[in-house]
Amino acid sequence: MPVRYPDEFRQRAIELARTGDQPVAKVAADLGIATSCLRRWMMQDDIDGGRREGLNTDERAELVRLRRELRTAQMEVEILRRAAAYFAKEKLSGPK
């Protein structure tokens, strides 16, 4: 599982990368994170700030939550479908 960095660390890293004094790769290396990670943080910050199209952080979290709920509901429906089929079959065969 990826390491979760504190929000303050992320914001400071984004600020350092955006100053333009050093390349993004150098800033990332100095901070001990991957360049792709820093670029992804910068892109998400642009989306959250309205400077770029896409799902902001809150919308992304809601989407993850809703997908998880949907998977759970689908599993519950499948379990109930199988249980109903089992009991219907048992009822048709009669008591033993």
Gaussian input, Z-matrix of N, CA and C with variables (Angstrom, degrees):
# hf/3-21g

backbone

0 1
 N
 C     1     B1
 C     2     B2     1     A1
 N     3     B3     2     A2     1     D1
 C     4     B4     3     A3     2     D2
 C     5     B5     4     A4     3     D3
 N     6     B6     5     A5     4     D4
 C     7     B7     6     A6     5     D5
 C     8     B8     7     A7     6     D6
 N     9     B9     8     A8     7     D7
 C    10    B10     9     A9     8     D8
 C    11    B11    10    A10     9     D9
 N    12    B12    11    A11    10    D10
 C    13    B13    12    A12    11    D11
 C    14    B14    13    A13    12    D12
 N    15    B15    14    A14    13    D13
 C    16    B16    15    A15    14    D14
 C    17    B17    16    A16    15    D15
 N    18    B18    17    A17    16    D16
 C    19    B19    18    A18    17    D17
 C    20    B20    19    A19    18    D18
 N    21    B21    20    A20    19    D19
 C    22    B22    21    A21    20    D20
 C    23    B23    22    A22    21    D21
 N    24    B24    23    A23    22    D22
 C    25    B25    24    A24    23    D23
 C    26    B26    25    A25    24    D24
 N    27    B27    26    A26    25    D25
 C    28    B28    27    A27    26    D26
 C    29    B29    28    A28    27    D27
 N    30    B30    29    A29    28    D28
 C    31    B31    30    A30    29    D29
 C    32    B32    31    A31    30    D30
 N    33    B33    32    A32    31    D31
 C    34    B34    33    A33    32    D32
 C    35    B35    34    A34    33    D33
 N    36    B36    35    A35    34    D34
 C    37    B37    36    A36    35    D35
 C    38    B38    37    A37    36    D36
 N    39    B39    38    A38    37    D37
 C    40    B40    39    A39    38    D38
 C    41    B41    40    A40    39    D39
 N    42    B42    41    A41    40    D40
 C    43    B43    42    A42    41    D41
 C    44    B44    43    A43    42    D42
 N    45    B45    44    A44    43    D43
 C    46    B46    45    A45    44    D44
 C    47    B47    46    A46    45    D45
 N    48    B48    47    A47    46    D46
 C    49    B49    48    A48    47    D47
 C    50    B50    49    A49    48    D48
 N    51    B51    50    A50    49    D49
 C    52    B52    51    A51    50    D50
 C    53    B53    52    A52    51    D51
 N    54    B54    53    A53    52    D52
 C    55    B55    54    A54    53    D53
 C    56    B56    55    A55    54    D54
 N    57    B57    56    A56    55    D55
 C    58    B58    57    A57    56    D56
 C    59    B59    58    A58    57    D57
 N    60    B60    59    A59    58    D58
 C    61    B61    60    A60    59    D59
 C    62    B62    61    A61    60    D60
 N    63    B63    62    A62    61    D61
 C    64    B64    63    A63    62    D62
 C    65    B65    64    A64    63    D63
 N    66    B66    65    A65    64    D64
 C    67    B67    66    A66    65    D65
 C    68    B68    67    A67    66    D66
 N    69    B69    68    A68    67    D67
 C    70    B70    69    A69    68    D68
 C    71    B71    70    A70    69    D69
 N    72    B72    71    A71    70    D70
 C    73    B73    72    A72    71    D71
 C    74    B74    73    A73    72    D72
 N    75    B75    74    A74    73    D73
 C    76    B76    75    A75    74    D74
 C    77    B77    76    A76    75    D75
 N    78    B78    77    A77    76    D76
 C    79    B79    78    A78    77    D77
 C    80    B80    79    A79    78    D78
 N    81    B81    80    A80    79    D79
 C    82    B82    81    A81    80    D80
 C    83    B83    82    A82    81    D81
 N    84    B84    83    A83    82    D82
 C    85    B85    84    A84    83    D83
 C    86    B86    85    A85    84    D84
 N    87    B87    86    A86    85    D85
 C    88    B88    87    A87    86    D86
 C    89    B89    88    A88    87    D87
 N    90    B90    89    A89    88    D88
 C    91    B91    90    A90    89    D89
 C    92    B92    91    A91    90    D90
 N    93    B93    92    A92    91    D91
 C    94    B94    93    A93    92    D92
 C    95    B95    94    A94    93    D93
 N    96    B96    95    A95    94    D94
 C    97    B97    96    A96    95    D95
 C    98    B98    97    A97    96    D96
 N    99    B99    98    A98    97    D97
 C   100   B100    99    A99    98    D98
 C   101   B101   100   A100    99    D99
 N   102   B102   101   A101   100   D100
 C   103   B103   102   A102   101   D101
 C   104   B104   103   A103   102   D102
 N   105   B105   104   A104   103   D103
 C   106   B106   105   A105   104   D104
 C   107   B107   106   A106   105   D105
 N   108   B108   107   A107   106   D106
 C   109   B109   108   A108   107   D107
 C   110   B110   109   A109   108   D108
 N   111   B111   110   A110   109   D109
 C   112   B112   111   A111   110   D110
 C   113   B113   112   A112   111   D111
 N   114   B114   113   A113   112   D112
 C   115   B115   114   A114   113   D113
 C   116   B116   115   A115   114   D114
 N   117   B117   116   A116   115   D115
 C   118   B118   117   A117   116   D116
 C   119   B119   118   A118   117   D117
 N   120   B120   119   A119   118   D118
 C   121   B121   120   A120   119   D119
 C   122   B122   121   A121   120   D120
 N   123   B123   122   A122   121   D121
 C   124   B124   123   A123   122   D122
 C   125   B125   124   A124   123   D123
 N   126   B126   125   A125   124   D124
 C   127   B127   126   A126   125   D125
 C   128   B128   127   A127   126   D126
 N   129   B129   128   A128   127   D127
 C   130   B130   129   A129   128   D128
 C   131   B131   130   A130   129   D129
 N   132   B132   131   A131   130   D130
 C   133   B133   132   A132   131   D131
 C   134   B134   133   A133   132   D132
 N   135   B135   134   A134   133   D133
 C   136   B136   135   A135   134   D134
 C   137   B137   136   A136   135   D135
 N   138   B138   137   A137   136   D136
 C   139   B139   138   A138   137   D137
 C   140   B140   139   A139   138   D138
 N   141   B141   140   A140   139   D139
 C   142   B142   141   A141   140   D140
 C   143   B143   142   A142   141   D141
 N   144   B144   143   A143   142   D142
 C   145   B145   144   A144   143   D143
 C   146   B146   145   A145   144   D144
 N   147   B147   146   A146   145   D145
 C   148   B148   147   A147   146   D146
 C   149   B149   148   A148   147   D147
 N   150   B150   149   A149   148   D148
 C   151   B151   150   A150   149   D149
 C   152   B152   151   A151   150   D150
 N   153   B153   152   A152   151   D151
 C   154   B154   153   A153   152   D152
 C   155   B155   154   A154   153   D153
 N   156   B156   155   A155   154   D154
 C   157   B157   156   A156   155   D155
 C   158   B158   157   A157   156   D156
 N   159   B159   158   A158   157   D157
 C   160   B160   159   A159   158   D158
 C   161   B161   160   A160   159   D159
 N   162   B162   161   A161   160   D160
 C   163   B163   162   A162   161   D161
 C   164   B164   163   A163   162   D162
 N   165   B165   164   A164   163   D163
 C   166   B166   165   A165   164   D164
 C   167   B167   166   A166   165   D165
 N   168   B168   167   A167   166   D166
 C   169   B169   168   A168   167   D167
 C   170   B170   169   A169   168   D168
 N   171   B171   170   A170   169   D169
 C   172   B172   171   A171   170   D170
 C   173   B173   172   A172   171   D171
 N   174   B174   173   A173   172   D172
 C   175   B175   174   A174   173   D173
 C   176   B176   175   A175   174   D174
 N   177   B177   176   A176   175   D175
 C   178   B178   177   A177   176   D176
 C   179   B179   178   A178   177   D177
 N   180   B180   179   A179   178   D178
 C   181   B181   180   A180   179   D179
 C   182   B182   181   A181   180   D180
 N   183   B183   182   A182   181   D181
 C   184   B184   183   A183   182   D182
 C   185   B185   184   A184   183   D183
 N   186   B186   185   A185   184   D184
 C   187   B187   186   A186   185   D185
 C   188   B188   187   A187   186   D186
 N   189   B189   188   A188   187   D187
 C   190   B190   189   A189   188   D188
 C   191   B191   190   A190   189   D189
 N   192   B192   191   A191   190   D190
 C   193   B193   192   A192   191   D191
 C   194   B194   193   A193   192   D192
 N   195   B195   194   A194   193   D193
 C   196   B196   195   A195   194   D194
 C   197   B197   196   A196   195   D195
 N   198   B198   197   A197   196   D196
 C   199   B199   198   A198   197   D197
 C   200   B200   199   A199   198   D198
 N   201   B201   200   A200   199   D199
 C   202   B202   201   A201   200   D200
 C   203   B203   202   A202   201   D201
 N   204   B204   203   A203   202   D202
 C   205   B205   204   A204   203   D203
 C   206   B206   205   A205   204   D204
 N   207   B207   206   A206   205   D205
 C   208   B208   207   A207   206   D206
 C   209   B209   208   A208   207   D207
 N   210   B210   209   A209   208   D208
 C   211   B211   210   A210   209   D209
 C   212   B212   211   A211   210   D210
 N   213   B213   212   A212   211   D211
 C   214   B214   213   A213   212   D212
 C   215   B215   214   A214   213   D213
 N   216   B216   215   A215   214   D214
 C   217   B217   216   A216   215   D215
 C   218   B218   217   A217   216   D216
 N   219   B219   218   A218   217   D217
 C   220   B220   219   A219   218   D218
 C   221   B221   220   A220   219   D219
 N   222   B222   221   A221   220   D220
 C   223   B223   222   A222   221   D221
 C   224   B224   223   A223   222   D222
 N   225   B225   224   A224   223   D223
 C   226   B226   225   A225   224   D224
 C   227   B227   226   A226   225   D225
 N   228   B228   227   A227   226   D226
 C   229   B229   228   A228   227   D227
 C   230   B230   229   A229   228   D228
 N   231   B231   230   A230   229   D229
 C   232   B232   231   A231   230   D230
 C   233   B233   232   A232   231   D231
 N   234   B234   233   A233   232   D232
 C   235   B235   234   A234   233   D233
 C   236   B236   235   A235   234   D234
 N   237   B237   236   A236   235   D235
 C   238   B238   237   A237   236   D236
 C   239   B239   238   A238   237   D237
 N   240   B240   239   A239   238   D238
 C   241   B241   240   A240   239   D239
 C   242   B242   241   A241   240   D240
 N   243   B243   242   A242   241   D241
 C   244   B244   243   A243   242   D242
 C   245   B245   244   A244   243   D243
 N   246   B246   245   A245   244   D244
 C   247   B247   246   A246   245   D245
 C   248   B248   247   A247   246   D246
 N   249   B249   248   A248   247   D247
 C   250   B250   249   A249   248   D248
 C   251   B251   250   A250   249   D249
 N   252   B252   251   A251   250   D250
 C   253   B253   252   A252   251   D251
 C   254   B254   253   A253   252   D252
 N   255   B255   254   A254   253   D253
 C   256   B256   255   A255   254   D254
 C   257   B257   256   A256   255   D255
 N   258   B258   257   A257   256   D256
 C   259   B259   258   A258   257   D257
 C   260   B260   259   A259   258   D258
 N   261   B261   260   A260   259   D259
 C   262   B262   261   A261   260   D260
 C   263   B263   262   A262   261   D261
 N   264   B264   263   A263   262   D262
 C   265   B265   264   A264   263   D263
 C   266   B266   265   A265   264   D264
 N   267   B267   266   A266   265   D265
 C   268   B268   267   A267   266   D266
 C   269   B269   268   A268   267   D267
 N   270   B270   269   A269   268   D268
 C   271   B271   270   A270   269   D269
 C   272   B272   271   A271   270   D270
 N   273   B273   272   A272   271   D271
 C   274   B274   273   A273   272   D272
 C   275   B275   274   A274   273   D273
 N   276   B276   275   A275   274   D274
 C   277   B277   276   A276   275   D275
 C   278   B278   277   A277   276   D276
 N   279   B279   278   A278   277   D277
 C   280   B280   279   A279   278   D278
 C   281   B281   280   A280   279   D279
 N   282   B282   281   A281   280   D280
 C   283   B283   282   A282   281   D281
 C   284   B284   283   A283   282   D282
 N   285   B285   284   A284   283   D283
 C   286   B286   285   A285   284   D284
 C   287   B287   286   A286   285   D285

   B1=1.4431
   B2=1.5258
   B3=1.3303
   B4=1.4604
   B5=1.5330
   B6=1.3188
   B7=1.4543
   B8=1.5312
   B9=1.3167
   B10=1.4673
   B11=1.5247
   B12=1.3166
   B13=1.4515
   B14=1.5256
   B15=1.3386
   B16=1.4693
   B17=1.5325
   B18=1.3203
   B19=1.4651
   B20=1.5263
   B21=1.3339
   B22=1.4671
   B23=1.5264
   B24=1.3408
   B25=1.4598
   B26=1.5261
   B27=1.3102
   B28=1.4713
   B29=1.5201
   B30=1.3470
   B31=1.4621
   B32=1.5200
   B33=1.3046
   B34=1.4798
   B35=1.5255
   B36=1.3217
   B37=1.4618
   B38=1.5282
   B39=1.3280
   B40=1.4675
   B41=1.5231
   B42=1.3362
   B43=1.4670
   B44=1.5291
   B45=1.3339
   B46=1.4667
   B47=1.5302
   B48=1.3238
   B49=1.4595
   B50=1.5274
   B51=1.3280
   B52=1.4637
   B53=1.5202
   B54=1.3196
   B55=1.4616
   B56=1.5150
   B57=1.3226
   B58=1.4617
   B59=1.5091
   B60=1.3256
   B61=1.4579
   B62=1.5240
   B63=1.3367
   B64=1.4634
   B65=1.5218
   B66=1.3282
   B67=1.4702
   B68=1.5308
   B69=1.3125
   B70=1.4691
   B71=1.5267
   B72=1.3238
   B73=1.4658
   B74=1.5297
   B75=1.3212
   B76=1.4631
   B77=1.5234
   B78=1.3357
   B79=1.4610
   B80=1.5288
   B81=1.3369
   B82=1.4665
   B83=1.5231
   B84=1.3138
   B85=1.4648
   B86=1.5273
   B87=1.3252
   B88=1.4712
   B89=1.5275
   B90=1.3290
   B91=1.4616
   B92=1.5251
   B93=1.3265
   B94=1.4595
   B95=1.5135
   B96=1.3280
   B97=1.4593
   B98=1.5202
   B99=1.3071
   B100=1.4615
   B101=1.5292
   B102=1.3187
   B103=1.4636
   B104=1.5203
   B105=1.3232
   B106=1.4678
   B107=1.5238
   B108=1.3188
   B109=1.4567
   B110=1.5335
   B111=1.3174
   B112=1.4578
   B113=1.5212
   B114=1.3106
   B115=1.4684
   B116=1.5298
   B117=1.3202
   B118=1.4660
   B119=1.5279
   B120=1.3429
   B121=1.4574
   B122=1.5216
   B123=1.3307
   B124=1.4644
   B125=1.5324
   B126=1.3163
   B127=1.4557
   B128=1.5370
   B129=1.3313
   B130=1.4575
   B131=1.5217
   B132=1.3283
   B133=1.4658
   B134=1.5277
   B135=1.3273
   B136=1.4654
   B137=1.5285
   B138=1.3127
   B139=1.4748
   B140=1.5272
   B141=1.3343
   B142=1.4673
   B143=1.5252
   B144=1.3324
   B145=1.4593
   B146=1.5176
   B147=1.3320
   B148=1.4546
   B149=1.5165
   B150=1.3207
   B151=1.4607
   B152=1.5176
   B153=1.3352
   B154=1.4619
   B155=1.5234
   B156=1.3188
   B157=1.4625
   B158=1.5245
   B159=1.3210
   B160=1.4613
   B161=1.5163
   B162=1.3265
   B163=1.4677
   B164=1.5201
   B165=1.3432
   B166=1.4569
   B167=1.5278
   B168=1.2991
   B169=1.4564
   B170=1.5282
   B171=1.3309
   B172=1.4686
   B173=1.5247
   B174=1.3270
   B175=1.4642
   B176=1.5241
   B177=1.3206
   B178=1.4636
   B179=1.5268
   B180=1.3384
   B181=1.4672
   B182=1.5279
   B183=1.3382
   B184=1.4607
   B185=1.5229
   B186=1.3222
   B187=1.4598
   B188=1.5257
   B189=1.3141
   B190=1.4665
   B191=1.5252
   B192=1.3444
   B193=1.4612
   B194=1.5257
   B195=1.3275
   B196=1.4604
   B197=1.5276
   B198=1.3202
   B199=1.4729
   B200=1.5214
   B201=1.3250
   B202=1.4662
   B203=1.5290
   B204=1.3413
   B205=1.4597
   B206=1.5237
   B207=1.3229
   B208=1.4625
   B209=1.5258
   B210=1.3342
   B211=1.4721
   B212=1.5179
   B213=1.3414
   B214=1.4541
   B215=1.5297
   B216=1.3254
   B217=1.4731
   B218=1.5260
   B219=1.3294
   B220=1.4711
   B221=1.5225
   B222=1.3268
   B223=1.4624
   B224=1.5304
   B225=1.3280
   B226=1.4607
   B227=1.5309
   B228=1.3234
   B229=1.4687
   B230=1.5237
   B231=1.3162
   B232=1.4647
   B233=1.5278
   B234=1.3340
   B235=1.4669
   B236=1.5307
   B237=1.3276
   B238=1.4707
   B239=1.5241
   B240=1.3235
   B241=1.4709
   B242=1.5255
   B243=1.3283
   B244=1.4670
   B245=1.5338
   B246=1.3392
   B247=1.4632
   B248=1.5227
   B249=1.3266
   B250=1.4608
   B251=1.5252
   B252=1.3279
   B253=1.4602
   B254=1.5294
   B255=1.3165
   B256=1.4594
   B257=1.5290
   B258=1.3353
   B259=1.4629
   B260=1.5197
   B261=1.3260
   B262=1.4671
   B263=1.5275
   B264=1.2998
   B265=1.4785
   B266=1.5321
   B267=1.3278
   B268=1.4639
   B269=1.5237
   B270=1.3136
   B271=1.4638
   B272=1.5359
   B273=1.3314
   B274=1.4744
   B275=1.5148
   B276=1.3215
   B277=1.4650
   B278=1.5277
   B279=1.3163
   B280=1.4525
   B281=1.5142
   B282=1.3387
   B283=1.4719
   B284=1.5170
   B285=1.2938
   B286=1.4703
   B287=1.4883
   A1=109.08
   A2=117.60
   A3=119.99
   A4=111.92
   A5=114.30
   A6=120.58
   A7=108.32
   A8=116.34
   A9=121.15
   A10=107.91
   A11=115.92
   A12=120.82
   A13=109.80
   A14=117.16
   A15=119.85
   A16=110.81
   A17=115.77
   A18=120.89
   A19=111.91
   A20=117.43
   A21=120.95
   A22=110.45
   A23=116.03
   A24=120.71
   A25=110.42
   A26=116.16
   A27=120.85
   A28=110.97
   A29=116.14
   A30=119.75
   A31=111.57
   A32=116.49
   A33=120.24
   A34=110.47
   A35=117.28
   A36=120.89
   A37=110.72
   A38=116.69
   A39=121.17
   A40=110.04
   A41=116.44
   A42=120.40
   A43=111.02
   A44=116.56
   A45=120.32
   A46=111.38
   A47=115.92
   A48=119.97
   A49=111.28
   A50=116.71
   A51=120.51
   A52=113.37
   A53=118.60
   A54=119.37
   A55=110.97
   A56=116.22
   A57=120.38
   A58=114.61
   A59=117.78
   A60=120.30
   A61=111.62
   A62=115.39
   A63=121.22
   A64=108.72
   A65=116.31
   A66=118.69
   A67=110.71
   A68=115.43
   A69=121.47
   A70=110.54
   A71=117.00
   A72=120.86
   A73=110.93
   A74=117.42
   A75=121.47
   A76=110.45
   A77=117.31
   A78=121.32
   A79=109.56
   A80=116.37
   A81=120.63
   A82=111.11
   A83=116.70
   A84=120.26
   A85=110.74
   A86=116.74
   A87=120.59
   A88=111.83
   A89=116.30
   A90=120.72
   A91=112.91
   A92=116.67
   A93=120.78
   A94=113.69
   A95=116.68
   A96=120.80
   A97=109.06
   A98=116.25
   A99=120.83
   A100=110.06
   A101=115.59
   A102=120.93
   A103=110.61
   A104=116.74
   A105=120.02
   A106=111.24
   A107=116.92
   A108=121.66
   A109=109.89
   A110=116.60
   A111=121.17
   A112=110.79
   A113=117.91
   A114=120.81
   A115=111.15
   A116=116.81
   A117=121.07
   A118=110.30
   A119=117.36
   A120=120.73
   A121=110.64
   A122=115.88
   A123=120.48
   A124=110.61
   A125=116.64
   A126=120.90
   A127=110.05
   A128=117.42
   A129=120.59
   A130=110.57
   A131=117.23
   A132=120.84
   A133=110.48
   A134=117.26
   A135=121.01
   A136=110.72
   A137=116.74
   A138=121.07
   A139=109.98
   A140=116.90
   A141=120.92
   A142=111.41
   A143=116.37
   A144=121.00
   A145=113.72
   A146=117.20
   A147=120.78
   A148=113.97
   A149=118.09
   A150=121.95
   A151=112.53
   A152=116.03
   A153=121.29
   A154=108.72
   A155=116.14
   A156=121.72
   A157=110.31
   A158=115.62
   A159=120.22
   A160=110.65
   A161=115.23
   A162=121.56
   A163=109.54
   A164=116.36
   A165=117.41
   A166=109.16
   A167=116.32
   A168=121.59
   A169=112.14
   A170=117.00
   A171=120.10
   A172=111.40
   A173=116.79
   A174=120.65
   A175=111.11
   A176=116.00
   A177=120.36
   A178=110.45
   A179=117.40
   A180=121.39
   A181=110.41
   A182=116.46
   A183=119.84
   A184=110.82
   A185=117.29
   A186=121.41
   A187=110.79
   A188=117.44
   A189=121.68
   A190=110.13
   A191=116.64
   A192=121.15
   A193=111.19
   A194=117.26
   A195=121.14
   A196=112.22
   A197=116.74
   A198=119.53
   A199=110.65
   A200=116.70
   A201=121.06
   A202=109.80
   A203=117.05
   A204=121.07
   A205=111.33
   A206=117.52
   A207=121.50
   A208=110.97
   A209=116.96
   A210=120.30
   A211=111.03
   A212=116.43
   A213=120.88
   A214=110.64
   A215=116.61
   A216=120.68
   A217=110.56
   A218=117.28
   A219=120.42
   A220=110.98
   A221=117.73
   A222=120.82
   A223=110.65
   A224=116.16
   A225=119.48
   A226=111.21
   A227=117.17
   A228=121.31
   A229=110.10
   A230=117.09
   A231=120.80
   A232=110.93
   A233=116.29
   A234=120.18
   A235=109.95
   A236=116.61
   A237=120.36
   A238=111.42
   A239=117.68
   A240=120.87
   A241=110.44
   A242=116.21
   A243=120.18
   A244=111.26
   A245=116.03
   A246=119.65
   A247=110.43
   A248=117.10
   A249=120.80
   A250=110.65
   A251=117.55
   A252=121.03
   A253=110.56
   A254=116.62
   A255=120.86
   A256=110.76
   A257=115.93
   A258=119.32
   A259=112.21
   A260=118.38
   A261=121.30
   A262=109.21
   A263=117.42
   A264=121.60
   A265=109.63
   A266=115.58
   A267=120.50
   A268=110.34
   A269=117.29
   A270=121.01
   A271=110.84
   A272=117.00
   A273=121.06
   A274=111.63
   A275=116.64
   A276=119.19
   A277=111.15
   A278=117.51
   A279=121.54
   A280=112.54
   A281=115.08
   A282=119.08
   A283=110.49
   A284=114.31
   A285=119.32
   A286=111.40
   D1=137.27
   D2=-177.63
   D3=-64.64
   D4=153.02
   D5=178.82
   D6=-73.53
   D7=136.12
   D8=177.61
   D9=-97.64
   D10=111.49
   D11=178.86
   D12=-86.28
   D13=148.05
   D14=178.25
   D15=-61.25
   D16=150.53
   D17=-179.26
   D18=-60.31
   D19=-35.70
   D20=179.58
   D21=-63.56
   D22=-40.22
   D23=178.32
   D24=-63.51
   D25=-44.56
   D26=179.51
   D27=-60.41
   D28=-47.78
   D29=-178.34
   D30=-62.55
   D31=-41.62
   D32=179.18
   D33=-65.40
   D34=-40.14
   D35=178.38
   D36=-63.08
   D37=-41.54
   D38=178.86
   D39=-63.90
   D40=-43.76
   D41=178.98
   D42=-60.83
   D43=-44.32
   D44=179.35
   D45=-61.97
   D46=-41.72
   D47=-178.56
   D48=-68.67
   D49=-32.92
   D50=-176.73
   D51=-80.95
   D52=-15.81
   D53=179.74
   D54=-65.08
   D55=-26.73
   D56=176.66
   D57=81.25
   D58=3.15
   D59=179.13
   D60=-67.15
   D61=-34.39
   D62=-179.29
   D63=-132.26
   D64=154.99
   D65=176.28
   D66=-63.72
   D67=154.08
   D68=-179.51
   D69=-57.42
   D70=-39.88
   D71=-179.36
   D72=-61.49
   D73=-38.84
   D74=-179.85
   D75=-68.97
   D76=-43.56
   D77=178.53
   D78=-60.63
   D79=-45.34
   D80=179.78
   D81=-61.71
   D82=-44.31
   D83=179.99
   D84=-63.08
   D85=-42.28
   D86=179.24
   D87=-62.46
   D88=-33.43
   D89=-179.21
   D90=-87.19
   D91=-9.43
   D92=178.48
   D93=79.10
   D94=29.14
   D95=177.43
   D96=-124.05
   D97=163.80
   D98=179.53
   D99=-73.91
   D100=146.77
   D101=177.87
   D102=-60.08
   D103=-41.47
   D104=179.87
   D105=-62.75
   D106=-34.52
   D107=178.60
   D108=-64.31
   D109=-47.56
   D110=179.90
   D111=-64.03
   D112=-40.71
   D113=178.15
   D114=-64.38
   D115=-38.88
   D116=177.88
   D117=-64.85
   D118=-41.33
   D119=176.71
   D120=-61.35
   D121=-42.02
   D122=179.86
   D123=-64.35
   D124=-42.10
   D125=179.67
   D126=-64.15
   D127=-44.35
   D128=179.62
   D129=-64.91
   D130=-35.72
   D131=176.98
   D132=-64.70
   D133=-38.46
   D134=176.12
   D135=-63.59
   D136=-41.42
   D137=178.95
   D138=-65.53
   D139=-46.49
   D140=179.94
   D141=-63.30
   D142=-32.15
   D143=-179.91
   D144=-84.07
   D145=-2.98
   D146=178.44
   D147=81.16
   D148=11.54
   D149=179.87
   D150=-89.31
   D151=-5.87
   D152=-177.51
   D153=-149.36
   D154=149.45
   D155=178.86
   D156=-76.10
   D157=146.89
   D158=175.87
   D159=145.94
   D160=-179.83
   D161=179.03
   D162=-81.42
   D163=125.91
   D164=177.01
   D165=-75.76
   D166=175.54
   D167=-173.74
   D168=-59.26
   D169=-43.04
   D170=-179.86
   D171=-65.81
   D172=-42.26
   D173=179.03
   D174=-64.71
   D175=-39.15
   D176=178.97
   D177=-64.43
   D178=-42.56
   D179=178.99
   D180=-64.12
   D181=-40.13
   D182=178.46
   D183=-65.42
   D184=-40.31
   D185=178.52
   D186=-61.48
   D187=-43.71
   D188=178.04
   D189=-61.36
   D190=-45.21
   D191=179.81
   D192=-62.07
   D193=-44.52
   D194=-179.00
   D195=-66.77
   D196=-38.03
   D197=177.11
   D198=-64.83
   D199=-38.99
   D200=178.32
   D201=-64.16
   D202=-44.76
   D203=178.18
   D204=-62.26
   D205=-39.68
   D206=178.83
   D207=-63.08
   D208=-44.58
   D209=177.80
   D210=-59.30
   D211=-43.09
   D212=179.39
   D213=-62.98
   D214=-45.48
   D215=-179.98
   D216=-63.35
   D217=-40.23
   D218=178.98
   D219=-64.07
   D220=-39.92
   D221=177.58
   D222=-65.18
   D223=-41.20
   D224=179.31
   D225=-63.75
   D226=-41.30
   D227=178.20
   D228=-62.28
   D229=-42.77
   D230=-179.85
   D231=-63.91
   D232=-41.49
   D233=178.35
   D234=-62.92
   D235=-45.09
   D236=179.75
   D237=-65.44
   D238=-37.43
   D239=177.95
   D240=-62.22
   D241=-45.20
   D242=-179.85
   D243=-66.23
   D244=-39.70
   D245=179.04
   D246=-64.88
   D247=-42.69
   D248=178.97
   D249=-62.36
   D250=-42.21
   D251=178.76
   D252=-64.55
   D253=-40.17
   D254=179.68
   D255=-62.84
   D256=-48.73
   D257=-178.27
   D258=-69.64
   D259=-33.00
   D260=177.03
   D261=-66.68
   D262=-40.40
   D263=179.29
   D264=-65.84
   D265=-40.98
   D266=-179.66
   D267=-66.14
   D268=-38.88
   D269=-179.66
   D270=-67.64
   D271=-38.56
   D272=179.73
   D273=-67.49
   D274=-34.35
   D275=-178.33
   D276=-77.31
   D277=-17.38
   D278=176.82
   D279=81.46
   D280=171.45
   D281=179.64
   D282=-71.62
   D283=152.41
   D284=-178.96
   D285=-110.13

